[in-house]
Amino acid sequence: MMKFFVFLTLAALASAELVRVPVRRQENFQKSFANVKAELSVLRSKYGLPTPRDYVEEDLSNTMNMEYYGTITIGTPPQQFEVLFDSGSSNLWVPSSNCYANNTACQNHNKYDSSASSTYVANGESFSIQYGSGSLTGYLSTDTVIVNGLTIESQTFAEAMAEPGTSFVDSSFDGILGMAYQTIAVDNVVPPFYNMFAQGLVDSDVFSFYLTRGGTSDQGGELILGGVDSSLYSGDITYVDVSEQGYWQFEMTSADISGNNVCSNCQAIADTGTSLIVVPEDAYFTINEAIGGSENDEGQFFVDCSTVSSLPNLDLTIGGTVFTLTPDMYIVNLNEDGTTYCMSAFTYMGTDFWILGDVFIGPYYTVFDLGNNRVGFAPIA
């Protein structure tokens, strides 16, 4: 579901300790059909997938509302920005004070002013990311970036001059901080977490997410920088090696629902930047038929809300451990004109791999171990 990180003010812990980033949920947010269509457009762009014609000319709103967001600062003195922490991308970008006057998304958000920072270093290389409704364009700059008291020196990031369509107009955050591998970073820019570790701000090149699905606006979970917190999960962490160092990609042994196997040694990606679960075509139809879903014109499946409690579980086997998604986890409540609809979180975008978004990361504490090139999961406590 729509994810935004909001940092509460905490002093940075000593480098030998974990750095905790409390997060909270966006208040009074109800997901709608438009939000789902917008999110799918962004996902198609992020993973380089073709965009169906019925999405091409659509005026998107709330495209990037992904529910949790957080505060960083850039420059000296510090300029504050709200950013989405995204394990499915690798660049940091924020709007520029030089952005075009007619670009509503930029004008609606905080903007970085290089002339106001004594630590700014010009770069000027062009920057572009393709989204479903157009390109986000700008140029690279370098400055000091602070994340919850951790001061990253000489961090290169993008100043956005133009943001496409209405994709970012209504987002509650200003930009994105990518946390995937440098190999997929636009212009090969070194991601912020790489620099955190290289500059000795954290002792371990590991970060982890604890996202409470039923959290309040003040208690939505935590992003842990520099390791894991055993109090946030139960049992042991199951680790699996990263199979390709770009996205956080790994092999999933199997996925089963109602006696149907919908994955056999398939590839999966852990992505904090999306709320849904993207599956290959065969799995898409098999899973949604198993839960009695009815498909709408946009290719999404819905079930009768009164049947949710009786729907089957989906069992995902990763690294020899079974991770179960119960129907209350994989059914998304949408609100349209005061009416609640129950949508399946399993969607299809033309991939032959799975993308495990927050429908999965919410109930399972997720560890991203850069040093050992592995991903870990454990049930939340």
C-alpha positions in Angstrom: 0.0 0.0 0.0 1.0 3.6 -0.3 4.2 4.0 1.6 5.8 7.1 3.1 8.6 7.3 5.7 8.4 10.0 8.4 11.4 10.4 10.7 10.9 11.4 14.3 13.8 13.4 15.7 16.5 11.2 17.3 20.1 11.8 18.1 22.4 9.6 16.1 23.7 6.6 18.1 27.4 5.8 18.4 28.8 4.2 15.3 29.0 0.8 17.0 25.2 0.8 17.6 22.2 0.5 15.4 20.7 3.8 14.1 17.0 3.7 14.6 14.6 5.5 12.3 11.0 5.5 13.7 8.4 5.8 10.9 4.7 6.7 10.9 1.8 6.1 8.5 0.2 8.9 6.5 -3.0 9.9 8.4 -6.5 9.5 7.0 -5.3 7.9 3.8 -7.7 5.7 1.9 -6.4 3.8 -1.2 -8.5 4.3 -4.3 -8.6 2.8 -7.8 -6.6 5.8 -9.1 -3.9 5.1 -6.6 -3.5 1.5 -7.7 -3.4 2.5 -11.4 -0.8 5.1 -10.6 1.4 2.8 -8.6 1.4 0.2 -11.4 2.5 2.9 -13.8 5.5 3.7 -11.7 6.4 0.0 -11.2 6.3 -0.6 -14.9 8.8 2.3 -15.4 11.1 1.2 -12.6 11.4 -2.3 -13.9 11.6 -1.3 -17.6 8.3 -2.9 -18.5 6.0 -1.8 -21.4 3.1 0.5 -20.5 -0.3 -0.6 -21.8 -2.0 1.9 -24.0 -4.8 2.6 -21.6 -2.3 4.0 -19.2 -0.3 6.1 -21.6 -2.4 9.2 -21.8 -4.0 9.0 -18.4 -3.6 12.0 -16.0 -2.1 10.2 -13.0 -2.6 11.3 -9.4 -1.0 10.0 -6.2 1.3 7.9 -8.3 4.0 7.7 -5.6 1.8 7.6 -2.5 3.3 4.5 -0.9 2.4 5.2 2.7 5.6 5.9 4.6 8.1 8.8 4.1 11.0 10.2 6.1 13.1 13.3 6.6 16.6 14.0 5.4 18.5 17.3 5.0 20.8 18.5 2.3 23.3 21.3 2.4 24.8 23.7 5.0 22.8 25.1 6.7 20.5 22.0 6.3 17.6 22.2 3.9 14.8 19.6 4.8 13.2 17.1 2.5 10.8 14.2 2.9 11.9 11.2 0.9 10.7 7.7 0.1 13.3 5.1 1.0 13.1 2.7 -1.9 15.0 -0.7 -2.1 13.9 -0.9 -5.7 16.0 2.0 -7.0 19.4 3.5 -6.3 19.4 7.3 -6.8 18.7 10.2 -4.4 16.8 13.0 -6.1 14.8 16.1 -4.8 13.2 19.0 -6.6 15.5 21.9 -7.6 14.9 25.6 -6.8 15.7 26.1 -10.5 12.8 23.8 -11.6 10.4 25.1 -14.3 7.8 27.5 -13.0 5.0 25.6 -14.7 5.9 22.3 -13.2 3.3 21.9 -10.5 4.8 18.9 -8.7 8.0 20.8 -8.2 6.3 24.0 -7.0 4.2 22.0 -4.5 7.3 20.6 -2.7 10.4 21.6 -0.9 13.2 22.6 -3.3 17.0 22.4 -3.0 18.7 25.8 -3.4 22.4 25.2 -4.1 23.2 29.0 -3.7 22.1 28.7 -0.1 24.6 26.0 0.8 28.2 26.5 1.7 29.0 22.9 1.1 27.5 22.7 -2.5 29.8 21.4 -5.2 28.7 21.8 -8.8 28.5 18.7 -11.1 26.1 19.6 -13.8 25.8 16.1 -15.5 22.3 15.6 -16.9 19.9 13.2 -15.1 16.8 11.5 -16.3 14.4 8.7 -15.1 11.6 7.5 -17.2 8.2 7.2 -15.5 4.8 6.1 -16.9 3.7 9.6 -17.7 7.0 11.0 -18.9 10.6 11.7 -17.8 11.8 13.2 -14.6 14.7 15.3 -15.7 17.4 17.4 -14.1 21.1 17.5 -13.3 23.6 16.1 -10.7 24.9 18.1 -7.7 27.0 17.2 -4.7 26.5 18.3 -1.1 26.3 17.1 2.5 23.3 14.9 3.2 22.2 14.1 6.8 20.0 11.1 7.6 18.8 11.0 11.2 22.1 12.5 12.5 24.4 10.6 10.1 26.3 13.2 8.1 27.2 11.9 4.6 29.9 14.1 3.1 30.1 14.8 -0.7 26.9 12.9 -1.6 26.0 13.2 -5.3 22.3 13.5 -6.0 19.9 14.8 -8.6 18.2 18.1 -8.7 14.9 17.6 -10.5 14.0 20.3 -13.0 10.8 18.7 -14.3 8.6 16.0 -12.9 6.3 14.2 -15.3 2.5 14.9 -15.6 0.8 14.9 -12.3 2.6 11.8 -11.0 4.2 13.6 -8.1 1.8 16.5 -7.6 -0.1 15.0 -4.7 2.7 12.9 -3.1 3.5 13.6 0.6 7.2 13.4 0.0 9.5 15.5 -2.1 11.9 12.9 -3.6 13.3 9.4 -3.4 16.3 7.9 -1.8 17.2 4.6 -3.5 18.7 1.8 -1.5 19.4 -0.9 -4.2 22.8 -1.7 -5.7 24.9 0.9 -7.4 24.8 -1.2 -10.6 21.4 0.2 -11.4 22.0 3.8 -10.4 21.4 6.3 -13.1 24.8 7.8 -14.1 26.5 5.3 -11.8 26.1 7.6 -8.9 27.2 6.1 -5.5 24.0 5.5 -3.4 23.8 7.2 0.0 24.0 4.0 2.0 27.2 3.0 0.3 28.7 6.3 1.4 27.3 5.9 4.9 29.3 2.7 5.3 32.4 3.9 3.5 32.6 7.0 5.7 32.3 5.0 8.9 28.8 6.3 9.9 27.6 2.7 10.4 29.8 -0.2 11.4 27.8 -2.8 9.3 26.7 -2.4 5.7 23.3 -3.8 6.6 19.9 -2.1 6.8 16.5 -3.5 7.7 12.8 -2.6 7.6 10.1 -3.2 10.2 6.8 -1.9 8.8 3.7 -2.3 11.0 0.7 -2.9 8.8 -1.8 -1.8 11.4 0.4 1.0 12.7 -0.8 4.4 13.8 0.3 7.8 12.4 2.9 7.9 15.2 4.0 4.2 15.3 4.4 2.9 11.8 7.6 0.9 12.3 11.3 1.5 11.9 14.1 1.6 9.3 17.3 0.3 11.0 20.6 1.5 9.6 23.7 -0.6 10.4 22.2 -3.9 11.3 19.1 -5.7 12.7 17.1 -5.4 15.9 16.2 -8.9 17.3 13.4 -7.4 19.4 11.4 -6.6 16.2 11.1 -10.1 14.9 10.5 -13.6 16.3 12.6 -16.8 15.6 15.6 -16.8 13.3 16.2 -14.8 10.2 16.2 -16.9 7.1 18.9 -15.6 4.6 19.0 -16.2 0.9 21.8 -15.1 -1.4 21.3 -12.2 -3.9 21.2 -13.9 -7.3 21.8 -10.7 -9.3 23.3 -7.5 -7.8 21.0 -4.8 -9.1 17.7 -5.0 -7.4 17.6 -7.0 -4.2 16.9 -10.2 -6.2 16.9 -13.8 -5.0 15.6 -17.3 -5.7 12.3 -18.3 -4.2 12.0 -22.1 -4.0 8.2 -22.4 -4.3 4.8 -20.7 -3.9 1.7 -22.7 -3.2 -2.0 -22.0 -2.8 -4.9 -24.4 -2.6 -2.8 -27.3 -3.9 -1.5 -25.3 -6.8 2.3 -24.7 -7.2 2.7 -21.2 -8.8 6.5 -20.9 -8.4 9.3 -23.4 -8.9 12.8 -22.0 -8.2 11.6 -18.6 -9.5 13.3 -15.2 -9.1 11.9 -12.6 -6.7 12.8 -9.0 -5.7 12.2 -7.4 -2.2 11.0 -3.9 -3.0 10.0 -1.4 -0.2 8.9 1.1 -2.9 5.8 -0.8 -3.8 2.8 -2.0 -1.9 1.6 -4.9 -4.1 3.0 -8.3 -5.1 3.8 -8.6 -8.8 3.7 -12.1 -10.2 4.2 -13.9 -13.6 1.2 -14.4 -15.8 0.4 -18.0 -14.9 0.7 -17.3 -11.2 -1.5 -14.2 -11.6 -4.4 -16.2 -13.0 -4.0 -19.3 -10.8 -3.8 -17.3 -7.5 -6.7 -15.0 -8.3 -8.9 -17.9 -9.5 -8.0 -19.8 -6.3 -9.3 -16.9 -4.2 -12.5 -16.6 -6.3 -11.5 -13.2 -7.7 -13.4 -11.4 -10.5 -11.3 -9.3 -12.9 -12.2 -5.7 -13.8 -11.5 -3.8 -16.9 -8.1 -2.7 -15.5 -6.9 -6.2 -15.0 -7.2 -6.2 -11.2 -9.1 -9.0 -9.3 -11.6 -8.3 -6.6 -13.4 -10.5 -4.1 -16.5 -10.2 -2.0 -15.4 -8.6 1.2 -17.6 -11.0 3.2 -15.5 -13.9 2.0 -12.0 -12.7 3.0 -11.7 -14.6 6.2 -12.4 -17.9 4.4 -9.9 -17.4 1.6 -6.8 -19.7 1.3 -3.3 -18.9 2.5 -0.4 -18.5 0.1 2.8 -20.2 1.2 6.1 -18.9 0.0 9.2 -21.1 0.5 12.4 -19.1 0.7 15.7 -20.5 1.9 14.0 -23.6 3.3 11.5 -21.6 5.4 7.8 -21.2 4.6 6.5 -17.7 4.8 2.7 -17.6 4.8 0.5 -14.8 3.6 -3.0 -15.0 5.0 -6.0 -13.4 3.2 -6.1 -10.4 5.6 -2.5 -9.7 4.5 -3.0 -10.0 0.7 -6.4 -8.4 0.3 -6.2 -4.6 -0.2 -9.2 -2.4 0.9 -10.0 0.3 -1.6 -12.4 3.2 -1.0 -14.3 4.7 -3.9 -17.1 7.2 -3.2 -17.6 5.9 0.3 -17.8 2.2 -0.8 -15.2 -0.3 0.2 -13.9 -2.8 -2.3 -11.6 -5.8 -1.6 -8.8 -6.1 -4.2 -6.3 -8.9 -4.6 -2.7 -7.6 -4.0 -1.5 -10.1 -6.7 -1.0 -8.2 -10.0 0.7 -8.8 -13.3 2.9 -6.5 -15.3 4.6 -8.7 -17.9 7.5 -10.0 -15.6 8.7 -13.5 -15.3 9.8 -12.8 -11.7 8.0 -11.8 -8.5 8.2 -8.4 -6.8 7.5 -8.7 -3.1 6.3 -5.3 -1.9 5.0 -4.2 1.4 2.2 -6.8 1.4 5.0 -9.2 2.2 7.6 -6.9 3.9 4.9 -5.7 6.3 4.4 -9.1 8.1 8.0 -10.1 7.7 11.0 -8.1 9.0 13.3 -7.7 6.0 17.1 -7.5 6.1 19.2 -6.1 3.3 22.8 -7.3 3.8 25.0 -5.4 1.3 28.3 -6.8 2.7 27.3 -10.5 2.3 25.0 -9.9 -0.7 22.0 -11.6 0.9 18.4 -10.8 1.9 16.8 -12.1 5.1 13.3 -12.5 6.4 11.7 -13.2 9.8 8.2 -12.9 11.2 7.6 -9.6 13.0 7.4 -9.9 16.7 
